[in-house]
Structure formats: C-alpha cells, structure tokens
C-alpha cells in the first residue's frame, strides 16, 4: 500500500518524516521523501508527473517485497491517482497537512523563502486544500501536458463527496511538530488496521 503524506510548502511534511522513519510500525513501512530524487531547476507540474510515476513504481516494488511505502511530498491526490502505474498498487491512502496562509507565511519566511514568492505558495496551498476535498475543484491546475501518459479518466467523472476520493486532512497551525507526527502515525495505524479487516 502507498501512504501519501502530502500538502503544500510550509505545512510540516519534512518535519514529520524524521519522526515517522523511527516508528516501530506493526507492518514494514518504507518512509521516503519525494524530493530525495533531486529537483531540477525550473521543475514544474509536468516534471512532477514523472516524479510521481517514479515513486508509484517504487511503491509497487516495495509491495512485491512485502512492504508498504510512506511517501512524503507535495503530491496532489489527482496526480497520484492518475499516475500510469497507480492501478498496480494494492491501495492508496492520502493524508494532507494544511495550515492557514498566515502560518504558512511565517514558516516559509523563517526558513529563508523569498518574500515575493510567499503569495504563490499560499495560493497553491489553498488550491491544494480545495482539490483534496473535492475532485471537481480546478482540476486544470494539474491536468497539463507532460511526457507521462497520465490516466485522468480514473477520476475525471467523480463528483464532490464521492467516497473513492477520500483523504485525511490535518490542520497543523496549532500543533507542535511532535503532535503532527503523532496524528499522522495514528492515521497510518488506522489505515493498516482497516486494511487488515477487508
């Protein structure tokens, strides 16, 4: 199974990953960071399509080895579900970390982000939340031409409230990094337990 811990910049993903890599999971889980494959200058949505397909294939290989994968990175749910190899996975579970624009701005400035870029991060963060909650929310943001044969038809006709479009959303504004990590850990354990009873 592929667990996707996602969200826009500043939501707290990378901080949580270090904690999750140390958890004694009830089943083997490979924790990986999306950007660990290297992000080229000028990386765009089309580049991300290829990177997502790379990680989905890695998750398929992990499943063949008897492991799950927890992928931490900026991966919109629609792109993940449309990745060509996604249909080969035993399952996909998505958890999005989200924060308010003011919180995101403070966090990004503290880590040295260009102040002029903050507005764009905040706009993307609000789109990300809308997209995670509703597959009909501005899908053209991610449905761009790329060299990867994305299978948008997998979810293109799903409407708001469709149970197949499910994600956990954790608001991180008032949580410490350890509290966010604990919430994500509980989410994974719930998903593992639910999978065991299917």
C-alpha positions in Angstrom: 0.0 0.0 0.0 1.1 3.5 -0.7 0.6 6.1 2.0 0.9 9.7 0.7 1.7 12.3 3.3 1.1 15.5 1.3 0.4 19.2 1.3 1.8 22.5 0.1 5.1 24.0 1.3 5.2 25.0 4.9 2.5 22.6 6.1 5.0 20.5 8.1 5.7 17.4 6.0 9.5 17.2 6.2 9.5 17.8 10.0 7.1 14.9 10.4 9.1 12.5 8.2 12.1 12.3 10.6 9.7 11.1 13.3 7.9 8.6 11.2 11.1 6.9 10.0 11.7 5.9 13.6 8.3 4.4 14.4 8.0 0.7 15.1 5.2 0.1 12.7 3.0 -3.0 13.0 3.9 -3.8 9.4 7.0 -2.9 7.4 6.8 0.6 6.0 9.5 2.4 3.9 9.4 6.1 4.6 10.8 8.2 1.7 10.9 11.9 0.8 9.6 12.9 -2.6 12.4 15.4 -3.3 15.2 12.9 -2.4 15.4 12.0 -6.2 16.6 15.6 -6.8 14.5 18.5 -8.0 15.9 20.2 -11.1 15.9 24.0 -11.6 12.6 25.0 -13.2 10.8 21.9 -12.1 7.1 22.3 -13.0 3.9 20.3 -12.9 4.9 18.2 -15.9 8.2 17.3 -14.2 6.2 16.3 -11.1 4.1 13.9 -13.1 7.2 12.0 -14.0 8.5 12.1 -10.4 5.2 10.8 -9.1 5.2 7.9 -11.5 8.7 7.1 -10.4 7.6 6.9 -6.8 4.5 4.9 -7.6 6.7 2.3 -9.3 8.9 2.2 -6.3 5.9 1.6 -4.1 4.8 -1.3 -6.4 8.3 -2.8 -5.9 8.0 -2.3 -2.1 4.7 -4.2 -2.1 6.3 -7.0 -4.0 8.9 -7.2 -1.2 6.2 -7.3 1.4 6.5 -3.6 2.4 4.3 -0.5 2.3 5.6 2.9 1.4 5.0 6.2 3.0 5.8 9.0 0.5 6.2 12.4 2.0 6.0 15.3 -0.6 3.9 17.8 -2.5 1.7 15.3 -4.4 -1.8 16.3 -5.3 -4.2 13.5 -4.9 -5.4 13.8 -8.5 -1.9 13.4 -9.9 -1.2 10.4 -7.7 -4.4 8.6 -8.7 -3.7 9.4 -12.4 -0.2 8.1 -12.4 0.1 5.3 -15.0 1.3 2.6 -12.5 -1.2 3.6 -9.7 -3.6 0.8 -10.8 -0.9 -1.8 -9.9 -0.9 -0.8 -6.2 -2.8 -2.7 -3.6 -4.1 0.5 -2.2 -3.6 4.2 -1.8 -4.3 6.3 1.3 -3.8 10.1 1.4 -3.2 12.4 4.4 -2.9 16.1 3.7 -1.2 18.5 6.1 -2.7 22.0 5.9 -2.2 25.4 7.6 -3.6 28.9 7.2 -1.9 31.4 4.9 -0.6 33.4 7.9 1.0 30.3 9.4 2.5 29.2 6.1 3.9 32.7 5.5 5.6 32.8 8.9 7.1 29.3 8.5 8.4 29.9 5.0 9.9 33.3 5.9 11.6 31.6 8.9 13.3 29.1 6.6 14.5 31.8 4.2 11.9 31.7 1.4 11.8 34.7 -1.0 9.2 37.0 0.4 7.9 37.7 -3.1 7.1 34.0 -3.5 5.0 33.7 -0.4 1.8 34.8 -2.1 2.2 32.0 -4.7 2.8 29.4 -2.0 -0.3 30.5 -0.2 -2.5 30.4 -3.3 -1.2 26.9 -4.1 -1.9 25.8 -0.5 -5.5 27.0 -0.7 -5.9 25.3 -4.1 -4.3 22.1 -2.6 -6.9 22.0 0.2 -9.8 22.6 -2.2 -8.5 19.8 -4.5 -8.0 17.4 -1.7 -11.6 17.9 -0.5 -13.3 17.9 -4.0 -12.1 16.3 -7.3 -14.0 18.9 -9.2 -12.1 21.8 -7.7 -10.0 23.4 -10.5 -8.5 20.2 -12.0 -6.9 22.2 -14.8 -4.2 23.2 -12.3 -2.7 19.8 -12.6 -4.1 18.5 -15.9 -1.3 19.8 -18.1 0.6 18.3 -21.0 3.6 16.2 -20.0 5.6 13.3 -21.3 3.9 11.0 -18.8 0.7 9.3 -20.1 -1.4 10.3 -17.0 -4.7 8.5 -16.7 -7.0 11.3 -15.7 -10.0 9.2 -16.7 -9.6 7.3 -13.5 -11.3 10.1 -11.6 -12.4 12.7 -14.1 -16.1 11.9 -13.7 -16.1 11.7 -9.9 -18.2 14.3 -8.2 -17.9 16.1 -4.9 -18.5 13.7 -2.0 -17.5 10.6 -4.0 -16.3 8.0 -1.4 -13.5 7.0 -3.7 -12.0 10.4 -3.3 -11.0 10.2 0.3 -8.3 11.9 2.3 -7.4 12.7 5.9 -6.8 16.4 6.5 -4.8 17.5 9.5 -4.7 21.2 10.3 -1.2 21.9 11.7 -1.5 25.6 12.7 -1.8 25.0 16.5 0.1 21.7 16.7 3.7 21.1 17.6 5.8 19.0 15.2 5.6 16.1 17.6 1.8 16.4 17.8 1.5 16.5 14.0 3.7 13.4 13.8 1.6 11.7 16.3 -1.6 12.4 14.4 0.0 11.1 11.2 1.2 8.0 12.9 -2.3 7.3 14.2 -3.7 7.8 10.7 -1.3 5.2 9.3 -2.1 2.8 12.1 -5.9 3.2 11.4 -5.4 2.6 7.7 -3.3 -0.5 8.4 -6.0 -1.8 10.8 -8.8 -1.1 8.3 -6.8 -2.9 5.5 -6.3 -6.0 7.8 -10.1 -6.3 8.2 -11.0 -6.0 4.5 
